Amino acid sequence: MTLDDIASDTEELFRQQALAHRKPQLPKTGFCFNCSEAVPQHANFCDCDCLKDYERRTENAKGR
């Protein structure tokens, strides 16, 4: 096994670990996930307050 093979294997291991631990992403629905107001198609929340409220409620639901 060459140094290049070891580097490639290590890179693949890091990639797999990063993908396994990434935060799941919400689908783009066109509506705020917190208050259900219409939002631009590229957004999930109407403002940062709704995002923070949504994150707080989902963390509380997990029992943290």
N, CA, C, O and CB atoms as a CASP TS submission, in Angstrom:
PFRMAT TS
TARGET T0000
AUTHOR 0000-0000-0000
METHOD Language model
MODEL 1
PARENT N/A
ATOM      1  N   MET     1       0.854  -1.171   0.000  1.00  0.00           N
ATOM      2  CA  MET     1       0.000   0.000   0.000  1.00  0.00           C
ATOM      3  C   MET     1       0.902   1.236   0.000  1.00  0.00           C
ATOM      4  O   MET     1       1.787   1.389   0.842  1.00  0.00           O
ATOM      5  CB  MET     1      -0.973  -0.003   1.231  1.00  0.00           C
ATOM      6  N   THR     2       0.646   2.108  -0.970  1.00  0.00           N
ATOM      7  CA  THR     2       1.465   3.300  -1.104  1.00  0.00           C
ATOM      8  C   THR     2       0.927   4.427  -0.227  1.00  0.00           C
ATOM      9  O   THR     2      -0.171   4.342   0.322  1.00  0.00           O
ATOM     10  CB  THR     2       1.525   3.744  -2.566  1.00  0.00           C
ATOM     11  N   LEU     3       1.707   5.455  -0.115  1.00  0.00           N
ATOM     12  CA  LEU     3       1.311   6.624   0.659  1.00  0.00           C
ATOM     13  C   LEU     3       0.051   7.257   0.065  1.00  0.00           C
ATOM     14  O   LEU     3      -0.812   7.741   0.797  1.00  0.00           O
ATOM     15  CB  LEU     3       2.457   7.651   0.707  1.00  0.00           C
ATOM     16  N   ASP     4      -0.048   7.250  -1.271  1.00  0.00           N
ATOM     17  CA  ASP     4      -1.245   7.796  -1.921  1.00  0.00           C
ATOM     18  C   ASP     4      -2.487   6.980  -1.558  1.00  0.00           C
ATOM     19  O   ASP     4      -3.557   7.554  -1.355  1.00  0.00           O
ATOM     20  CB  ASP     4      -1.060   7.824  -3.450  1.00  0.00           C
ATOM     21  N   ASP     5      -2.364   5.661  -1.473  1.00  0.00           N
ATOM     22  CA  ASP     5      -3.495   4.805  -1.097  1.00  0.00           C
ATOM     23  C   ASP     5      -3.939   5.092   0.339  1.00  0.00           C
ATOM     24  O   ASP     5      -5.136   5.157   0.621  1.00  0.00           O
ATOM     25  CB  ASP     5      -3.119   3.316  -1.250  1.00  0.00           C
ATOM     26  N   ILE     6      -2.986   5.259   1.231  1.00  0.00           N
ATOM     27  CA  ILE     6      -3.301   5.556   2.630  1.00  0.00           C
ATOM     28  C   ILE     6      -4.015   6.905   2.730  1.00  0.00           C
ATOM     29  O   ILE     6      -4.998   7.044   3.458  1.00  0.00           O
ATOM     30  CB  ILE     6      -2.010   5.559   3.494  1.00  0.00           C
ATOM     31  N   ALA     7      -3.512   7.892   1.996  1.00  0.00           N
ATOM     32  CA  ALA     7      -4.139   9.221   2.009  1.00  0.00           C
ATOM     33  C   ALA     7      -5.558   9.152   1.460  1.00  0.00           C
ATOM     34  O   ALA     7      -6.466   9.776   2.009  1.00  0.00           O
ATOM     35  CB  ALA     7      -3.304  10.225   1.189  1.00  0.00           C
ATOM     36  N   SER     8      -5.752   8.413   0.401  1.00  0.00           N
ATOM     37  CA  SER     8      -7.085   8.268  -0.189  1.00  0.00           C
ATOM     38  C   SER     8      -8.043   7.565   0.768  1.00  0.00           C
ATOM     39  O   SER     8      -9.192   7.983   0.913  1.00  0.00           O
ATOM     40  CB  SER     8      -7.001   7.495  -1.506  1.00  0.00           C
ATOM     41  N   ASP     9      -7.578   6.497   1.424  1.00  0.00           N
ATOM     42  CA  ASP     9      -8.410   5.783   2.395  1.00  0.00           C
ATOM     43  C   ASP     9      -8.770   6.676   3.579  1.00  0.00           C
ATOM     44  O   ASP     9      -9.903   6.651   4.061  1.00  0.00           O
ATOM     45  CB  ASP     9      -7.690   4.525   2.890  1.00  0.00           C
ATOM     46  N   THR    10      -7.810   7.458   4.040  1.00  0.00           N
ATOM     47  CA  THR    10      -8.052   8.364   5.164  1.00  0.00           C
ATOM     48  C   THR    10      -9.059   9.440   4.776  1.00  0.00           C
ATOM     49  O   THR    10      -9.953   9.768   5.556  1.00  0.00           O
ATOM     50  CB  THR    10      -6.735   9.010   5.634  1.00  0.00           C
ATOM     51  N   GLU    11      -8.918   9.984   3.587  1.00  0.00           N
ATOM     52  CA  GLU    11      -9.853  10.995   3.104  1.00  0.00           C
ATOM     53  C   GLU    11     -11.267  10.416   3.022  1.00  0.00           C
ATOM     54  O   GLU    11     -12.225  11.075   3.426  1.00  0.00           O
ATOM     55  CB  GLU    11      -9.408  11.529   1.724  1.00  0.00           C
ATOM     56  N   GLU    12     -11.405   9.220   2.517  1.00  0.00           N
ATOM     57  CA  GLU    12     -12.715   8.576   2.417  1.00  0.00           C
ATOM     58  C   GLU    12     -13.318   8.327   3.800  1.00  0.00           C
ATOM     59  O   GLU    12     -14.523   8.498   3.985  1.00  0.00           O
ATOM     60  CB  GLU    12     -12.599   7.254   1.649  1.00  0.00           C
ATOM     61  N   LEU    13     -12.509   7.932   4.756  1.00  0.00           N
ATOM     62  CA  LEU    13     -12.982   7.719   6.124  1.00  0.00           C
ATOM     63  C   LEU    13     -13.503   9.020   6.728  1.00  0.00           C
ATOM     64  O   LEU    13     -14.572   9.037   7.337  1.00  0.00           O
ATOM     65  CB  LEU    13     -11.857   7.143   6.997  1.00  0.00           C
ATOM     66  N   PHE    14     -12.755  10.104   6.563  1.00  0.00           N
ATOM     67  CA  PHE    14     -13.195  11.409   7.070  1.00  0.00           C
ATOM     68  C   PHE    14     -14.497  11.851   6.399  1.00  0.00           C
ATOM     69  O   PHE    14     -15.389  12.386   7.057  1.00  0.00           O
ATOM     70  CB  PHE    14     -12.099  12.469   6.844  1.00  0.00           C
ATOM     71  N   ARG    15     -14.601  11.626   5.093  1.00  0.00           N
ATOM     72  CA  ARG    15     -15.807  11.998   4.360  1.00  0.00           C
ATOM     73  C   ARG    15     -17.016  11.224   4.884  1.00  0.00           C
ATOM     74  O   ARG    15     -18.078  11.806   5.098  1.00  0.00           O
ATOM     75  CB  ARG    15     -15.621  11.744   2.856  1.00  0.00           C
ATOM     76  N   GLN    16     -16.861   9.927   5.088  1.00  0.00           N
ATOM     77  CA  GLN    16     -17.959   9.114   5.600  1.00  0.00           C
ATOM     78  C   GLN    16     -18.383   9.550   7.005  1.00  0.00           C
ATOM     79  O   GLN    16     -19.575   9.593   7.309  1.00  0.00           O
ATOM     80  CB  GLN    16     -17.557   7.643   5.612  1.00  0.00           C
ATOM     81  N   GLN    17     -17.424   9.868   7.848  1.00  0.00           N
ATOM     82  CA  GLN    17     -17.747  10.323   9.202  1.00  0.00           C
ATOM     83  C   GLN    17     -18.469  11.681   9.176  1.00  0.00           C
ATOM     84  O   GLN    17     -19.409  11.900   9.940  1.00  0.00           O
ATOM     85  CB  GLN    17     -16.463  10.421  10.049  1.00  0.00           C
ATOM     86  N   ALA    18     -18.031  12.575   8.308  1.00  0.00           N
ATOM     87  CA  ALA    18     -18.666  13.884   8.205  1.00  0.00           C
ATOM     88  C   ALA    18     -20.111  13.737   7.718  1.00  0.00           C
ATOM     89  O   ALA    18     -21.010  14.397   8.239  1.00  0.00           O
ATOM     90  CB  ALA    18     -17.866  14.801   7.252  1.00  0.00           C
ATOM     91  N   LEU    19     -20.334  12.890   6.739  1.00  0.00           N
ATOM     92  CA  LEU    19     -21.691  12.688   6.235  1.00  0.00           C
ATOM     93  C   LEU    19     -22.590  12.028   7.279  1.00  0.00           C
ATOM     94  O   LEU    19     -23.781  12.332   7.347  1.00  0.00           O
ATOM     95  CB  LEU    19     -21.658  11.839   4.968  1.00  0.00           C
ATOM     96  N   ALA    20     -22.043  11.146   8.078  1.00  0.00           N
ATOM     97  CA  ALA    20     -22.833  10.460   9.097  1.00  0.00           C
ATOM     98  C   ALA    20     -23.248  11.393  10.224  1.00  0.00           C
ATOM     99  O   ALA    20     -24.253  11.146  10.889  1.00  0.00           O
ATOM    100  CB  ALA    20     -22.053   9.293   9.661  1.00  0.00           C
ATOM    101  N   HIS    21     -22.487  12.466  10.451  1.00  0.00           N
ATOM    102  CA  HIS    21     -22.761  13.363  11.571  1.00  0.00           C
ATOM    103  C   HIS    21     -23.338  14.710  11.166  1.00  0.00           C
ATOM    104  O   HIS    21     -23.498  15.597  12.004  1.00  0.00           O
ATOM    105  CB  HIS    21     -21.515  13.584  12.339  1.00  0.00           C
ATOM    106  N   ARG    22     -23.649  14.866   9.888  1.00  0.00           N
ATOM    107  CA  ARG    22     -24.177  16.166   9.475  1.00  0.00           C
ATOM    108  C   ARG    22     -25.626  16.330   9.926  1.00  0.00           C
ATOM    109  O   ARG    22     -26.365  15.360  10.096  1.00  0.00           O
ATOM    110  CB  ARG    22     -24.074  16.328   7.947  1.00  0.00           C
ATOM    111  N   LYS    23     -25.991  17.552  10.107  1.00  0.00           N
ATOM    112  CA  LYS    23     -27.334  17.903  10.539  1.00  0.00           C
ATOM    113  C   LYS    23     -28.297  17.734   9.360  1.00  0.00           C
ATOM    114  O   LYS    23     -28.033  18.241   8.270  1.00  0.00           O
ATOM    115  CB  LYS    23     -27.378  19.359  11.093  1.00  0.00           C
ATOM    116  N   PRO    24     -29.402  17.030   9.570  1.00  0.00           N
ATOM    117  CA  PRO    24     -30.343  16.881   8.460  1.00  0.00           C
ATOM    118  C   PRO    24     -30.914  18.232   8.031  1.00  0.00           C
ATOM    119  O   PRO    24     -31.135  19.112   8.863  1.00  0.00           O
ATOM    120  CB  PRO    24     -31.480  15.931   8.851  1.00  0.00           C
ATOM    121  N   GLN    25     -31.147  18.388   6.745  1.00  0.00           N
ATOM    122  CA  GLN    25     -31.642  19.653   6.232  1.00  0.00           C
ATOM    123  C   GLN    25     -33.143  19.576   5.995  1.00  0.00           C
ATOM    124  O   GLN    25     -33.672  18.549   5.570  1.00  0.00           O
ATOM    125  CB  GLN    25     -30.914  20.033   4.941  1.00  0.00           C
ATOM    126  N   LEU    26     -33.805  20.669   6.275  1.00  0.00           N
ATOM    127  CA  LEU    26     -35.238  20.760   6.048  1.00  0.00           C
ATOM    128  C   LEU    26     -35.505  20.970   4.560  1.00  0.00           C
ATOM    129  O   LEU    26     -34.736  21.657   3.888  1.00  0.00           O
ATOM    130  CB  LEU    26     -35.857  21.906   6.885  1.00  0.00           C
ATOM    131  N   PRO    27     -36.579  20.392   4.039  1.00  0.00           N
ATOM    132  CA  PRO    27     -36.905  20.627   2.630  1.00  0.00           C
ATOM    133  C   PRO    27     -37.412  22.054   2.413  1.00  0.00           C
ATOM    134  O   PRO    27     -37.964  22.666   3.327  1.00  0.00           O
ATOM    135  CB  PRO    27     -37.958  19.614   2.147  1.00  0.00           C
ATOM    136  N   LYS    28     -37.227  22.564   1.238  1.00  0.00           N
ATOM    137  CA  LYS    28     -37.712  23.901   0.888  1.00  0.00           C
ATOM    138  C   LYS    28     -39.181  23.777   0.502  1.00  0.00           C
ATOM    139  O   LYS    28     -39.506  23.161  -0.514  1.00  0.00           O
ATOM    140  CB  LYS    28     -36.867  24.538  -0.281  1.00  0.00           C
ATOM    141  N   THR    29     -40.078  24.361   1.310  1.00  0.00           N
ATOM    142  CA  THR    29     -41.514  24.240   1.071  1.00  0.00           C
ATOM    143  C   THR    29     -42.161  25.543   0.639  1.00  0.00           C
ATOM    144  O   THR    29     -43.283  25.537   0.131  1.00  0.00           O
ATOM    145  CB  THR    29     -42.192  23.739   2.305  1.00  0.00           C
ATOM    146  N   GLY    30     -41.467  26.668   0.833  1.00  0.00           N
ATOM    147  CA  GLY    30     -42.064  27.960   0.527  1.00  0.00           C
ATOM    148  C   GLY    30     -42.791  28.565   1.719  1.00  0.00           C
ATOM    149  O   GLY    30     -43.358  29.653   1.620  1.00  0.00           O
ATOM    150  N   PHE    31     -42.775  27.851   2.860  1.00  0.00           N
ATOM    151  CA  PHE    31     -43.423  28.327   4.080  1.00  0.00           C
ATOM    152  C   PHE    31     -42.473  28.210   5.261  1.00  0.00           C
ATOM    153  O   PHE    31     -41.651  27.297   5.322  1.00  0.00           O
ATOM    154  CB  PHE    31     -44.714  27.538   4.353  1.00  0.00           C
ATOM    155  N   CYS    32     -42.594  29.140   6.194  1.00  0.00           N
ATOM    156  CA  CYS    32     -41.769  29.139   7.404  1.00  0.00           C
ATOM    157  C   CYS    32     -42.106  27.901   8.239  1.00  0.00           C
ATOM    158  O   CYS    32     -43.280  27.612   8.473  1.00  0.00           O
ATOM    159  CB  CYS    32     -41.992  30.447   8.235  1.00  0.00           C
ATOM    160  N   PHE    33     -41.100  27.181   8.680  1.00  0.00           N
ATOM    161  CA  PHE    33     -41.311  25.980   9.482  1.00  0.00           C
ATOM    162  C   PHE    33     -41.767  26.307  10.906  1.00  0.00           C
ATOM    163  O   PHE    33     -42.190  25.413  11.639  1.00  0.00           O
ATOM    164  CB  PHE    33     -40.036  25.158   9.527  1.00  0.00           C
ATOM    165  N   ASN    34     -41.685  27.556  11.293  1.00  0.00           N
ATOM    166  CA  ASN    34     -42.094  27.950  12.635  1.00  0.00           C
ATOM    167  C   ASN    34     -43.500  28.530  12.661  1.00  0.00           C
ATOM    168  O   ASN    34     -44.332  28.105  13.463  1.00  0.00           O
ATOM    169  CB  ASN    34     -41.118  28.955  13.199  1.00  0.00           C
ATOM    170  N   CYS    35     -43.772  29.496  11.792  1.00  0.00           N
ATOM    171  CA  CYS    35     -45.061  30.194  11.854  1.00  0.00           C
ATOM    172  C   CYS    35     -45.938  29.976  10.624  1.00  0.00           C
ATOM    173  O   CYS    35     -47.060  30.480  10.573  1.00  0.00           O
ATOM    174  CB  CYS    35     -44.826  31.663  12.035  1.00  0.00           C
ATOM    175  N   SER    36     -45.452  29.247   9.651  1.00  0.00           N
ATOM    176  CA  SER    36     -46.192  28.886   8.429  1.00  0.00           C
ATOM    177  C   SER    36     -46.472  30.057   7.487  1.00  0.00           C
ATOM    178  O   SER    36     -47.306  29.938   6.590  1.00  0.00           O
ATOM    179  CB  SER    36     -47.494  28.255   8.807  1.00  0.00           C
ATOM    180  N   GLU    37     -45.792  31.178   7.676  1.00  0.00           N
ATOM    181  CA  GLU    37     -45.915  32.302   6.742  1.00  0.00           C
ATOM    182  C   GLU    37     -45.184  31.956   5.446  1.00  0.00           C
ATOM    183  O   GLU    37     -44.238  31.168   5.452  1.00  0.00           O
ATOM    184  CB  GLU    37     -45.343  33.619   7.367  1.00  0.00           C
ATOM    185  N   ALA    38     -45.621  32.541   4.349  1.00  0.00           N
ATOM    186  CA  ALA    38     -44.956  32.342   3.065  1.00  0.00           C
ATOM    187  C   ALA    38     -43.554  32.955   3.111  1.00  0.00           C
ATOM    188  O   ALA    38     -43.368  34.058   3.626  1.00  0.00           O
ATOM    189  CB  ALA    38     -45.790  32.965   1.911  1.00  0.00           C
ATOM    190  N   VAL    39     -42.577  32.235   2.572  1.00  0.00           N
ATOM    191  CA  VAL    39     -41.189  32.708   2.510  1.00  0.00           C
ATOM    192  C   VAL    39     -40.672  32.498   1.093  1.00  0.00           C
ATOM    193  O   VAL    39     -41.260  31.725   0.337  1.00  0.00           O
ATOM    194  CB  VAL    39     -40.282  31.963   3.553  1.00  0.00           C
ATOM    195  N   PRO    40     -39.586  33.167   0.717  1.00  0.00           N
ATOM    196  CA  PRO    40     -38.992  32.907  -0.597  1.00  0.00           C
ATOM    197  C   PRO    40     -38.629  31.423  -0.729  1.00  0.00           C
ATOM    198  O   PRO    40     -38.337  30.761   0.267  1.00  0.00           O
ATOM    199  CB  PRO    40     -37.734  33.793  -0.812  1.00  0.00           C
ATOM    200  N   GLN    41     -38.650  30.916  -1.938  1.00  0.00           N
ATOM    201  CA  GLN    41     -38.436  29.487  -2.185  1.00  0.00           C
ATOM    202  C   GLN    41     -37.093  28.979  -1.656  1.00  0.00           C
ATOM    203  O   GLN    41     -36.966  27.790  -1.366  1.00  0.00           O
ATOM    204  CB  GLN    41     -38.527  29.209  -3.668  1.00  0.00           C
ATOM    205  N   HIS    42     -36.091  29.848  -1.524  1.00  0.00           N
ATOM    206  CA  HIS    42     -34.766  29.423  -1.053  1.00  0.00           C
ATOM    207  C   HIS    42     -34.656  29.420   0.478  1.00  0.00           C
ATOM    208  O   HIS    42     -33.627  29.019   1.021  1.00  0.00           O
ATOM    209  CB  HIS    42     -33.696  30.336  -1.637  1.00  0.00           C
ATOM    210  N   ALA    43     -35.716  29.867   1.179  1.00  0.00           N
ATOM    211  CA  ALA    43     -35.646  30.008   2.637  1.00  0.00           C
ATOM    212  C   ALA    43     -36.538  28.978   3.335  1.00  0.00           C
ATOM    213  O   ALA    43     -37.488  28.460   2.749  1.00  0.00           O
ATOM    214  CB  ALA    43     -36.059  31.432   3.056  1.00  0.00           C
ATOM    215  N   ASN    44     -36.209  28.693   4.598  1.00  0.00           N
ATOM    216  CA  ASN    44     -37.036  27.820   5.433  1.00  0.00           C
ATOM    217  C   ASN    44     -37.742  28.590   6.540  1.00  0.00           C
ATOM    218  O   ASN    44     -38.712  28.100   7.117  1.00  0.00           O
ATOM    219  CB  ASN    44     -36.186  26.716   6.039  1.00  0.00           C
ATOM    220  N   PHE    45     -37.258  29.797   6.841  1.00  0.00           N
ATOM    221  CA  PHE    45     -37.807  30.599   7.926  1.00  0.00           C
ATOM    222  C   PHE    45     -37.964  32.029   7.456  1.00  0.00           C
ATOM    223  O   PHE    45     -37.214  32.495   6.599  1.00  0.00           O
ATOM    224  CB  PHE    45     -36.911  30.531   9.181  1.00  0.00           C
ATOM    225  N   CYS    46     -38.952  32.731   8.023  1.00  0.00           N
ATOM    226  CA  CYS    46     -39.196  34.102   7.587  1.00  0.00           C
ATOM    227  C   CYS    46     -38.182  35.080   8.181  1.00  0.00           C
ATOM    228  O   CYS    46     -37.893  36.109   7.571  1.00  0.00           O
ATOM    229  CB  CYS    46     -40.606  34.526   7.966  1.00  0.00           C
ATOM    230  N   ASP    47     -37.634  34.774   9.366  1.00  0.00           N
ATOM    231  CA  ASP    47     -36.599  35.624   9.953  1.00  0.00           C
ATOM    232  C   ASP    47     -35.805  34.825  10.985  1.00  0.00           C
ATOM    233  O   ASP    47     -36.118  33.668  11.263  1.00  0.00           O
ATOM    234  CB  ASP    47     -37.226  36.889  10.604  1.00  0.00           C
ATOM    235  N   CYS    48     -34.786  35.449  11.543  1.00  0.00           N
ATOM    236  CA  CYS    48     -33.908  34.743  12.479  1.00  0.00           C
ATOM    237  C   CYS    48     -34.622  34.426  13.799  1.00  0.00           C
ATOM    238  O   CYS    48     -34.256  33.466  14.477  1.00  0.00           O
ATOM    239  CB  CYS    48     -32.654  35.579  12.753  1.00  0.00           C
ATOM    240  N   ASP    49     -35.624  35.210  14.170  1.00  0.00           N
ATOM    241  CA  ASP    49     -36.368  34.902  15.396  1.00  0.00           C
ATOM    242  C   ASP    49     -37.140  33.597  15.248  1.00  0.00           C
ATOM    243  O   ASP    49     -37.178  32.789  16.176  1.00  0.00           O
ATOM    244  CB  ASP    49     -37.332  36.049  15.744  1.00  0.00           C
ATOM    245  N   CYS    50     -37.754  33.387  14.090  1.00  0.00           N
ATOM    246  CA  CYS    50     -38.478  32.129  13.856  1.00  0.00           C
ATOM    247  C   CYS    50     -37.499  30.947  13.829  1.00  0.00           C
ATOM    248  O   CYS    50     -37.803  29.876  14.354  1.00  0.00           O
ATOM    249  CB  CYS    50     -39.278  32.198  12.520  1.00  0.00           C
ATOM    250  N   LEU    51     -36.345  31.141  13.228  1.00  0.00           N
ATOM    251  CA  LEU    51     -35.336  30.082  13.214  1.00  0.00           C
ATOM    252  C   LEU    51     -34.920  29.715  14.631  1.00  0.00           C
ATOM    253  O   LEU    51     -34.882  28.535  14.980  1.00  0.00           O
ATOM    254  CB  LEU    51     -34.111  30.515  12.399  1.00  0.00           C
ATOM    255  N   LYS    52     -34.611  30.706  15.443  1.00  0.00           N
ATOM    256  CA  LYS    52     -34.197  30.456  16.827  1.00  0.00           C
ATOM    257  C   LYS    52     -35.300  29.781  17.630  1.00  0.00           C
ATOM    258  O   LYS    52     -35.030  28.867  18.409  1.00  0.00           O
ATOM    259  CB  LYS    52     -33.792  31.764  17.504  1.00  0.00           C
ATOM    260  N   ASP    53     -36.542  30.222  17.446  1.00  0.00           N
ATOM    261  CA  ASP    53     -37.670  29.625  18.153  1.00  0.00           C
ATOM    262  C   ASP    53     -37.855  28.170  17.734  1.00  0.00           C
ATOM    263  O   ASP    53     -38.086  27.307  18.580  1.00  0.00           O
ATOM    264  CB  ASP    53     -38.956  30.425  17.888  1.00  0.00           C
ATOM    265  N   TYR    54     -37.756  27.892  16.440  1.00  0.00           N
ATOM    266  CA  TYR    54     -37.885  26.525  15.927  1.00  0.00           C
ATOM    267  C   TYR    54     -36.782  25.634  16.503  1.00  0.00           C
ATOM    268  O   TYR    54     -37.056  24.526  16.963  1.00  0.00           O
ATOM    269  CB  TYR    54     -37.829  26.516  14.378  1.00  0.00           C
ATOM    270  N   GLU    55     -35.543  26.113  16.478  1.00  0.00           N
ATOM    271  CA  GLU    55     -34.422  25.329  17.018  1.00  0.00           C
ATOM    272  C   GLU    55     -34.609  25.062  18.502  1.00  0.00           C
ATOM    273  O   GLU    55     -34.347  23.954  18.969  1.00  0.00           O
ATOM    274  CB  GLU    55     -33.090  26.056  16.782  1.00  0.00           C
ATOM    275  N   ARG    56     -35.062  26.072  19.255  1.00  0.00           N
ATOM    276  CA  ARG    56     -35.282  25.897  20.688  1.00  0.00           C
ATOM    277  C   ARG    56     -36.361  24.849  20.943  1.00  0.00           C
ATOM    278  O   ARG    56     -36.199  23.981  21.801  1.00  0.00           O
ATOM    279  CB  ARG    56     -35.672  27.233  21.340  1.00  0.00           C
ATOM    280  N   ARG    57     -37.462  24.932  20.200  1.00  0.00           N
ATOM    281  CA  ARG    57     -38.547  23.971  20.410  1.00  0.00           C
ATOM    282  C   ARG    57     -38.136  22.551  20.018  1.00  0.00           C
ATOM    283  O   ARG    57     -38.505  21.601  20.709  1.00  0.00           O
ATOM    284  CB  ARG    57     -39.778  24.391  19.614  1.00  0.00           C
ATOM    285  N   THR    58     -37.390  22.383  18.938  1.00  0.00           N
ATOM    286  CA  THR    58     -36.986  21.046  18.535  1.00  0.00           C
ATOM    287  C   THR    58     -35.960  20.459  19.517  1.00  0.00           C
ATOM    288  O   THR    58     -35.970  19.255  19.774  1.00  0.00           O
ATOM    289  CB  THR    58     -36.409  21.076  17.115  1.00  0.00           C
ATOM    290  N   GLU    59     -35.084  21.297  20.060  1.00  0.00           N
ATOM    291  CA  GLU    59     -34.133  20.815  21.062  1.00  0.00           C
ATOM    292  C   GLU    59     -34.863  20.406  22.344  1.00  0.00           C
ATOM    293  O   GLU    59     -34.528  19.394  22.959  1.00  0.00           O
ATOM    294  CB  GLU    59     -33.076  21.900  21.370  1.00  0.00           C
ATOM    295  N   ASN    60     -35.859  21.197  22.738  1.00  0.00           N
ATOM    296  CA  ASN    60     -36.651  20.859  23.944  1.00  0.00           C
ATOM    297  C   ASN    60     -37.424  19.565  23.744  1.00  0.00           C
ATOM    298  O   ASN    60     -37.588  18.783  24.680  1.00  0.00           O
ATOM    299  CB  ASN    60     -37.630  22.002  24.292  1.00  0.00           C
ATOM    300  N   ALA    61     -37.895  19.341  22.531  1.00  0.00           N
ATOM    301  CA  ALA    61     -38.646  18.119  22.229  1.00  0.00           C
ATOM    302  C   ALA    61     -37.755  16.881  22.322  1.00  0.00           C
ATOM    303  O   ALA    61     -38.225  15.782  22.616  1.00  0.00           O
ATOM    304  CB  ALA    61     -39.271  18.209  20.831  1.00  0.00           C
ATOM    305  N   LYS    62     -36.461  17.078  22.066  1.00  0.00           N
ATOM    306  CA  LYS    62     -35.516  15.959  22.168  1.00  0.00           C
ATOM    307  C   LYS    62     -35.151  15.640  23.612  1.00  0.00           C
ATOM    308  O   LYS    62     -34.521  14.618  23.885  1.00  0.00           O
ATOM    309  CB  LYS    62     -34.254  16.270  21.383  1.00  0.00           C
ATOM    310  N   GLY    63     -35.549  16.521  24.544  1.00  0.00           N
ATOM    311  CA  GLY    63     -35.237  16.303  25.939  1.00  0.00           C
ATOM    312  C   GLY    63     -33.906  16.852  26.377  1.00  0.00           C
ATOM    313  O   GLY    63     -33.350  16.404  27.380  1.00  0.00           O
ATOM    314  N   ARG    64     -33.382  17.818  25.643  1.00  0.00           N
ATOM    315  CA  ARG    64     -32.078  18.399  25.997  1.00  0.00           C
ATOM    316  C   ARG    64     -32.249  19.602  26.855  1.00  0.00           C
ATOM    317  O   ARG    64     -31.262  20.223  27.251  1.00  0.00           O
ATOM    318  CB  ARG    64     -31.287  18.765  24.762  1.00  0.00           C
TER
END
